[in-house]
């Protein structure tokens, strides 16, 4: 009878790969699409596209509900 190793010895590279692939490919694509749609909406409405670094007050008028309704119809 051979002794099987219960826990794998992971290298830093193995761990990095696992963390990079933790989300499914479809989740990654859906997120990328949503961010693209948000940036497009912000651009058309004259808001700063760099929403990650924009101040809360600048983006307070953004209507997320309108974005969600319009992305299916592709009209703002």
Backbone as CSV, one residue per row, in Angstrom:
resi,resn,N_x,N_y,N_z,CA_x,CA_y,CA_z,C_x,C_y,C_z
1,UNK,0.836,-1.168,0.000,0.000,0.000,0.000,0.890,1.244,0.000
2,UNK,0.619,2.135,-0.947,1.414,3.356,-1.024,0.723,4.461,-0.260
3,UNK,1.518,5.318,0.247,1.002,6.443,1.020,0.715,7.602,0.068
4,UNK,-0.526,7.963,-0.081,-0.911,9.069,-0.959,-0.815,10.385,-0.181
5,UNK,-0.408,11.386,-0.878,-0.310,12.720,-0.274,-1.697,13.349,-0.302
6,UNK,-2.165,13.738,0.834,-3.509,14.319,0.925,-3.545,15.756,0.418
7,UNK,-2.548,16.545,0.725,-2.527,17.951,0.344,-1.383,18.200,-0.630
8,UNK,-1.712,18.880,-1.691,-0.702,19.155,-2.717,0.263,20.227,-2.235
9,UNK,1.477,20.117,-2.677,2.479,21.165,-2.436,2.435,22.111,-3.626
10,UNK,1.920,23.306,-3.401,1.766,24.272,-4.480,2.930,25.245,-4.502
11,UNK,3.379,25.516,-5.701,4.398,26.545,-5.863,3.694,27.899,-5.907
12,UNK,4.456,28.949,-5.816,3.878,30.299,-5.932,3.201,30.470,-7.283
13,UNK,3.799,29.882,-8.326,3.231,29.970,-9.676,1.882,29.237,-9.746
14,UNK,1.782,28.066,-9.124,0.520,27.320,-9.083,-0.559,28.123,-8.370
15,UNK,-0.221,28.690,-7.256,-1.171,29.480,-6.486,-1.625,30.715,-7.263
16,UNK,-0.701,31.363,-7.942,-1.026,32.533,-8.746,-2.006,32.159,-9.860
17,UNK,-1.788,31.027,-10.501,-2.669,30.575,-11.574,-4.074,30.264,-11.046
18,UNK,-4.147,29.636,-9.903,-5.443,29.329,-9.298,-6.204,30.616,-8.998
19,UNK,-5.538,31.599,-8.436,-6.191,32.862,-8.093,-6.631,33.635,-9.337
20,UNK,-5.827,33.575,-10.396,-6.191,34.273,-11.628,-7.404,33.635,-12.296
21,UNK,-7.589,32.341,-12.122,-8.684,31.624,-12.769,-9.839,31.325,-11.821
22,UNK,-9.938,32.073,-10.722,-10.969,31.788,-9.730,-12.371,32.107,-10.232
23,UNK,-12.502,33.053,-11.122,-13.802,33.371,-11.702,-13.941,32.659,-13.043
24,UNK,-15.147,32.259,-13.354,-15.355,31.564,-14.615,-15.160,32.524,-15.790
25,UNK,-14.933,31.957,-16.934,-14.720,32.759,-18.135,-15.968,33.580,-18.456
26,UNK,-17.155,32.994,-18.267,-18.384,33.734,-18.575,-18.568,34.918,-17.630
27,UNK,-18.182,34.765,-16.364,-18.260,35.876,-15.409,-17.321,36.994,-15.834
28,UNK,-16.124,36.634,-16.252,-15.146,37.619,-16.711,-15.695,38.372,-17.930
29,UNK,-16.273,37.657,-18.886,-16.819,38.294,-20.088,-18.009,39.195,-19.750
30,UNK,-18.875,38.743,-18.856,-20.042,39.543,-18.471,-19.617,40.830,-17.770
31,UNK,-18.619,40.737,-16.920,-18.117,41.918,-16.218,-17.488,42.897,-17.197
32,UNK,-16.703,42.377,-18.126,-16.057,43.227,-19.131,-17.111,43.951,-19.975
33,UNK,-18.169,43.245,-20.364,-19.253,43.842,-21.146,-19.961,44.935,-20.347
34,UNK,-20.249,44.655,-19.086,-20.943,45.630,-18.246,-20.117,46.903,-18.071
35,UNK,-18.828,46.772,-17.865,-17.957,47.936,-17.709,-17.891,48.721,-19.020
36,UNK,-17.844,48.009,-20.139,-17.829,48.677,-21.447,-19.105,49.482,-21.650
37,UNK,-20.258,48.893,-21.325,-21.539,49.595,-21.456,-21.604,50.809,-20.540
38,UNK,-21.111,50.671,-19.319,-21.106,51.791,-18.383,-20.230,52.924,-18.899
39,UNK,-19.052,52.598,-19.378,-18.159,53.634,-19.922,-18.793,54.337,-21.128
40,UNK,-19.446,53.563,-21.994,-20.095,54.144,-23.166,-21.212,55.102,-22.747
41,UNK,-22.004,54.686,-21.774,-23.076,55.544,-21.266,-22.507,56.825,-20.661
42,UNK,-21.489,56.678,-19.824,-20.883,57.854,-19.185,-20.344,58.827,-20.224
43,UNK,-19.733,58.293,-21.263,-19.182,59.147,-22.321,-20.295,59.926,-23.019
44,UNK,-21.381,59.241,-23.355,-22.477,59.909,-24.057,-23.187,60.942,-23.190
45,UNK,-23.180,60.746,-21.900,-23.853,61.665,-20.982,-22.896,62.706,-20.399
46,UNK,-21.700,62.795,-20.953,-20.682,63.766,-20.537,-20.244,63.624,-19.084
47,UNK,-20.206,62.402,-18.610,-19.618,62.092,-17.306,-18.200,61.597,-17.542
48,UNK,-17.348,61.667,-16.547,-15.998,61.129,-16.722,-16.054,59.607,-16.872
49,UNK,-15.376,59.098,-17.904,-15.375,57.651,-18.148,-14.563,56.886,-17.104
50,UNK,-13.643,57.557,-16.481,-12.775,56.925,-15.483,-13.513,56.881,-14.142
51,UNK,-14.598,56.106,-14.101,-15.467,56.101,-12.924,-14.797,55.537,-11.679
52,UNK,-13.765,54.734,-11.853,-13.078,54.162,-10.690,-12.422,55.245,-9.833
53,UNK,-12.026,56.340,-10.470,-11.311,57.393,-9.760,-12.114,58.696,-9.654
54,UNK,-13.347,58.670,-10.138,-14.169,59.878,-10.089,-14.731,60.068,-8.677
55,UNK,-14.988,61.296,-8.336,-15.571,61.588,-7.030,-17.045,61.202,-7.025
56,UNK,-17.507,60.799,-5.862,-18.887,60.357,-5.697,-19.875,61.440,-6.145
57,UNK,-19.572,62.667,-5.848,-20.471,63.767,-6.189,-20.630,63.923,-7.700
58,UNK,-19.559,63.647,-8.438,-19.593,63.790,-9.899,-20.523,62.757,-10.513
59,UNK,-20.530,61.550,-9.962,-21.325,60.463,-10.525,-22.697,60.306,-9.870
60,UNK,-23.062,61.212,-8.981,-24.320,61.055,-8.246,-25.544,61.117,-9.157
61,UNK,-25.430,61.735,-10.321,-26.571,61.831,-11.236,-26.691,60.675,-12.205
62,UNK,-25.787,59.735,-12.156,-25.834,58.596,-13.076,-27.016,57.715,-12.706
63,UNK,-27.845,57.422,-13.680,-29.037,56.598,-13.464,-28.743,55.158,-13.853
64,UNK,-28.348,54.351,-12.901,-28.034,52.953,-13.154,-29.253,52.214,-13.699
65,UNK,-30.441,52.526,-13.184,-31.646,51.853,-13.682,-31.866,52.124,-15.167
66,UNK,-31.549,53.342,-15.605,-31.694,53.677,-17.018,-30.666,52.914,-17.858
67,UNK,-29.465,52.798,-17.356,-28.434,52.044,-18.077,-28.880,50.602,-18.261
68,UNK,-29.397,49.998,-17.208,-29.814,48.600,-17.273,-30.953,48.396,-18.268
69,UNK,-31.901,49.307,-18.290,-33.012,49.187,-19.236,-32.553,49.380,-20.669
70,UNK,-31.650,50.313,-20.880,-31.266,50.695,-22.234,-30.224,49.780,-22.866
71,UNK,-29.461,49.050,-22.086,-28.428,48.202,-22.683,-29.032,47.128,-23.567
72,UNK,-30.207,46.661,-23.232,-30.864,45.651,-24.072,-31.315,46.255,-25.391
73,UNK,-31.727,47.504,-25.358,-32.224,48.165,-26.580,-31.130,48.958,-27.288
74,UNK,-29.991,49.142,-26.647,-28.879,49.916,-27.188,-29.289,51.358,-27.515
75,UNK,-30.099,51.937,-26.647,-30.457,53.342,-26.815,-30.329,54.038,-25.466
76,UNK,-29.846,55.209,-25.460,-29.678,55.965,-24.222,-30.797,56.950,-24.165
